């Protein structure tokens, strides 16, 4: 489930695939939080282009480099599981 926040705020999502696809477009996962069930939520700085990229992702129109995408997934999973 995703929820966009106010402009110049953070957009949050628990969707790993979407968050990593956005990283391929220069976005950065600023913060990863986990609830009691250890479900991760990713925070990305919101801007005017973000909503369009998210729409393209869900419409299967967003193109990313496969190797970069895979590396972002590995890096993000490492950040999740290596938290103390």
Backbone bond lengths (Angstrom), bond angles and torsions (degrees), N, CA, C in turn:
res aa  C-N    CA-C-N  psi(-1)  N-CA   C-N-CA  omega(-1)  CA-C   N-CA-C  phi
1 X - - - 1.458 - - 1.519 108.79 -
2 X 1.298 116.11 136.86 1.455 120.06 -179.35 1.522 109.43 -119.86
3 X 1.318 115.23 153.84 1.453 119.08 175.96 1.519 109.75 -145.20
4 X 1.338 117.73 113.78 1.456 119.12 177.21 1.522 110.53 -73.99
5 X 1.317 116.24 144.13 1.457 121.27 179.11 1.515 109.81 -107.57
6 X 1.310 117.14 -175.37 1.455 122.33 -179.01 1.523 111.03 -59.78
7 X 1.348 115.66 153.07 1.465 121.21 175.98 1.521 109.26 -53.56
8 X 1.306 117.34 144.17 1.464 124.92 -178.21 1.521 112.66 65.69
9 X 1.304 117.38 14.65 1.447 122.49 177.06 1.529 107.27 -109.66
10 X 1.293 117.18 -158.66 1.449 120.78 178.75 1.515 111.19 -107.82
11 X 1.313 115.30 141.28 1.455 122.62 172.56 1.516 105.59 -96.66
12 X 1.329 117.29 137.78 1.455 120.53 -177.11 1.516 110.88 -123.75
13 X 1.326 115.21 144.03 1.457 121.30 178.72 1.520 109.37 -154.04
14 X 1.316 115.66 150.41 1.466 119.91 172.89 1.526 110.08 -101.18
15 X 1.320 117.43 8.17 1.455 122.77 -177.85 1.539 110.25 -88.93
16 X 1.329 115.69 107.10 1.461 121.11 -178.82 1.521 111.79 -62.73
17 X 1.325 117.11 -45.21 1.467 121.29 -177.00 1.529 111.40 -60.99
18 X 1.313 116.70 -46.97 1.466 121.12 179.81 1.524 110.95 -64.40
19 X 1.323 116.79 -46.15 1.466 120.22 -178.62 1.525 111.54 -61.27
20 X 1.323 117.15 -40.56 1.464 120.43 179.52 1.531 111.62 -71.93
21 X 1.319 117.18 -34.00 1.472 119.82 175.48 1.528 109.86 -62.52
22 X 1.324 116.84 -39.75 1.468 120.51 178.55 1.532 110.82 -65.26
23 X 1.329 116.60 -33.99 1.464 119.86 176.78 1.528 111.05 -61.32
24 X 1.323 116.89 -32.72 1.471 120.97 177.66 1.520 111.65 -65.31
25 X 1.328 117.25 -17.53 1.460 122.13 177.99 1.529 111.93 -102.53
26 X 1.321 116.53 18.19 1.462 120.55 173.85 1.514 115.02 95.19
27 X 1.311 118.96 -0.62 1.459 120.85 177.04 1.515 109.23 -80.27
28 X 1.319 115.88 157.84 1.453 121.20 -178.27 1.520 109.15 -126.27
29 X 1.315 115.83 135.83 1.467 119.91 173.51 1.525 105.94 -76.18
30 X 1.321 115.35 104.41 1.460 121.53 -174.54 1.526 111.90 -73.73
31 X 1.336 115.75 -35.78 1.454 119.53 -174.99 1.522 109.17 -151.10
32 X 1.320 116.11 143.03 1.454 122.33 173.69 1.518 107.15 -121.46
33 X 1.329 116.39 122.47 1.454 120.92 177.19 1.519 108.71 -117.02
34 X 1.317 115.68 151.73 1.456 120.82 178.58 1.516 109.42 -127.39
35 X 1.334 115.48 139.12 1.461 119.61 176.65 1.525 109.19 -88.78
36 X 1.315 116.70 -173.07 1.470 121.10 -176.91 1.518 113.05 -61.88
37 X 1.332 117.75 -27.43 1.466 120.59 178.73 1.535 111.30 -87.06
38 X 1.338 116.46 7.66 1.467 124.70 179.50 1.531 112.84 68.04
39 X 1.331 117.15 18.31 1.462 121.07 174.91 1.529 108.33 -74.43
40 X 1.316 116.25 127.71 1.463 121.23 -176.78 1.529 110.72 -87.35
41 X 1.324 115.38 141.45 1.460 122.86 172.97 1.519 107.28 -122.81
42 X 1.331 115.42 130.15 1.455 122.40 -176.31 1.521 109.61 -102.99
43 X 1.330 116.68 133.51 1.464 123.00 178.69 1.517 109.45 -110.13
44 X 1.332 115.17 125.03 1.464 122.56 -179.58 1.514 107.72 -126.96
45 X 1.327 116.03 136.18 1.470 120.21 179.62 1.521 109.80 -61.82
46 X 1.316 115.76 127.64 1.462 122.81 -176.79 1.530 111.04 -81.68
47 X 1.313 116.62 145.04 1.461 121.94 171.36 1.524 109.34 -150.68
48 X 1.323 116.89 -176.09 1.461 121.40 -173.40 1.527 113.72 -70.53
49 X 1.336 118.77 -20.39 1.466 121.85 -178.16 1.528 113.26 -90.86
50 X 1.310 116.76 -17.87 1.458 121.24 -171.89 1.526 113.14 -61.14
51 X 1.306 118.15 -46.61 1.464 121.53 -177.54 1.529 111.74 -59.84
52 X 1.331 116.82 -39.78 1.466 120.57 178.72 1.531 111.36 -64.42
53 X 1.330 116.99 -40.94 1.463 120.36 177.94 1.524 111.27 -64.79
54 X 1.315 117.03 -38.97 1.465 121.01 178.79 1.528 110.27 -64.69
55 X 1.332 116.80 -42.98 1.469 120.32 177.56 1.528 110.71 -61.15
56 X 1.326 117.05 -41.88 1.465 120.95 179.06 1.527 110.83 -65.24
57 X 1.329 117.12 -37.36 1.458 120.67 178.18 1.530 109.94 -59.84
58 X 1.326 117.28 -49.97 1.468 121.19 -177.65 1.522 112.59 -71.11
59 X 1.330 117.63 -20.48 1.464 121.35 177.53 1.539 111.42 -91.54
60 X 1.329 117.13 5.99 1.470 122.84 -179.19 1.525 111.78 61.29
61 X 1.331 117.05 33.99 1.461 122.09 -179.76 1.528 112.86 -112.72
62 X 1.311 117.64 -3.38 1.460 121.42 -178.16 1.530 109.37 -86.62
63 X 1.303 116.68 125.63 1.469 122.11 -179.41 1.523 109.08 -108.23
64 X 1.340 115.83 132.69 1.461 121.10 178.20 1.521 109.41 -134.20
65 X 1.313 115.45 158.55 1.454 121.30 174.04 1.530 108.42 -73.12
66 X 1.325 117.02 125.99 1.465 122.13 -173.79 1.529 112.44 -60.05
67 X 1.316 118.05 -44.37 1.459 120.60 -177.91 1.528 111.29 -66.53
68 X 1.328 116.82 -42.38 1.466 120.43 177.94 1.525 110.49 -62.22
69 X 1.328 115.82 -44.07 1.463 121.24 179.69 1.531 110.35 -59.63
70 X 1.320 116.76 -48.25 1.457 121.52 179.38 1.528 110.90 -59.80
71 X 1.336 117.03 -43.74 1.464 120.61 179.84 1.521 111.92 -64.73
72 X 1.340 117.87 -38.30 1.463 120.23 176.74 1.525 110.98 -65.11
73 X 1.315 117.53 -37.56 1.469 120.48 177.25 1.529 110.05 -63.63
74 X 1.339 117.04 -47.35 1.470 120.75 178.98 1.529 111.24 -60.14
75 X 1.324 116.32 -45.49 1.463 121.16 -178.76 1.527 111.04 -63.21
76 X 1.321 116.51 -42.89 1.465 120.72 -178.30 1.525 110.98 -68.15
77 X 1.320 117.55 -42.15 1.465 120.46 176.68 1.528 110.58 -61.96
78 X 1.311 116.20 -38.82 1.456 120.02 177.06 1.526 110.42 -61.95
79 X 1.314 117.98 -42.14 1.467 121.43 177.73 1.525 110.89 -63.32
80 X 1.317 117.32 -37.32 1.471 120.67 -179.73 1.525 110.43 -67.73
81 X 1.322 116.69 -52.31 1.461 121.33 -171.26 1.515 114.56 -81.04
82 X 1.314 118.17 -16.83 1.464 120.52 179.76 1.511 113.00 -97.00
83 X 1.334 117.06 9.84 1.472 119.71 176.02 1.518 109.16 -69.49
84 X 1.309 114.36 145.53 1.475 118.60 178.31 1.496 111.09 -91.53
